[in-house]
Amino acid sequence: MRRGQKRTNVVGAAVVLAGGVSKVARDLEVSRQTIYNWIAAGDMMRARYCDILALSRLSGVPVRKLTGEGD
């Protein structure tokens, strides 16, 4: 990444692709605050694997990108 360039929040982008915070929270059966916490963290390293996999399927974003391993 170049100096001064902002890094894309992959989790935030995945949530948008999957239909937004409220829809993702309903689909994954978690609170909206949980979704906002993932977005704030910028990755899903502390999330349950089933939630990472579900968001990946809903958004089309690979699991490795959601966990920050695909940089």
C-alpha positions as CSV (number, residue, x, y, z in Angstrom):
1,M,0.0,0.0,0.0
2,R,1.3,3.4,-0.9
3,R,2.0,6.0,1.7
4,G,-1.0,8.2,2.5
5,Q,-3.4,5.7,1.0
6,K,-6.4,4.5,3.0
7,R,-7.0,0.8,3.4
8,T,-10.5,-0.4,2.4
9,N,-12.6,-1.7,5.2
10,V,-13.3,-5.1,3.7
11,V,-15.9,-6.0,6.4
12,G,-17.8,-2.8,5.9
13,A,-17.8,-3.4,2.1
14,A,-19.0,-7.0,2.6
15,V,-21.8,-5.8,4.8
16,V,-22.9,-3.3,2.2
17,L,-22.8,-6.0,-0.5
18,A,-24.8,-8.3,1.6
19,G,-27.6,-5.7,2.1
20,G,-26.6,-3.6,5.0
21,V,-26.2,-3.8,8.7
22,S,-29.8,-4.6,9.7
23,K,-30.2,-7.3,7.0
24,V,-26.9,-9.0,7.9
25,A,-27.6,-8.9,11.6
26,R,-31.0,-10.6,10.9
27,D,-29.5,-13.1,8.6
28,L,-26.7,-14.0,10.9
29,E,-28.9,-13.8,14.0
30,V,-26.5,-11.4,15.8
31,S,-27.1,-7.8,17.0
32,R,-26.5,-4.8,14.9
33,Q,-23.9,-3.8,17.4
34,T,-21.9,-6.9,16.7
35,I,-21.9,-6.0,13.0
36,Y,-20.7,-2.5,13.9
37,N,-18.0,-4.0,16.1
38,W,-16.7,-6.1,13.2
39,I,-16.7,-3.0,10.9
40,A,-14.8,-1.0,13.5
41,A,-12.2,-3.7,13.9
42,G,-11.8,-3.9,10.1
43,D,-11.7,-7.7,10.2
44,M,-13.6,-10.6,11.7
45,M,-10.7,-12.3,13.5
46,R,-12.7,-12.5,16.8
47,A,-15.9,-13.6,15.1
48,R,-17.3,-17.1,15.2
49,Y,-16.3,-19.1,12.1
50,C,-20.0,-19.7,11.2
51,D,-20.6,-15.9,11.1
52,I,-17.5,-15.3,8.9
53,L,-18.6,-18.1,6.5
54,A,-22.2,-16.8,6.4
55,L,-21.1,-13.2,5.6
56,S,-18.7,-14.5,3.0
57,R,-21.6,-16.4,1.3
58,L,-24.0,-13.4,1.5
59,S,-21.4,-10.9,0.2
60,G,-19.2,-13.0,-2.1
61,V,-16.1,-11.7,-0.2
62,P,-13.7,-14.6,0.5
63,V,-13.2,-15.7,4.1
64,R,-9.5,-14.9,3.9
65,K,-10.3,-11.3,3.1
66,L,-12.8,-11.0,6.0
67,T,-10.3,-12.3,8.5
68,G,-7.5,-10.0,7.2
69,E,-5.4,-12.9,5.9
70,G,-5.8,-11.9,2.3
71,D,-3.9,-8.7,2.3
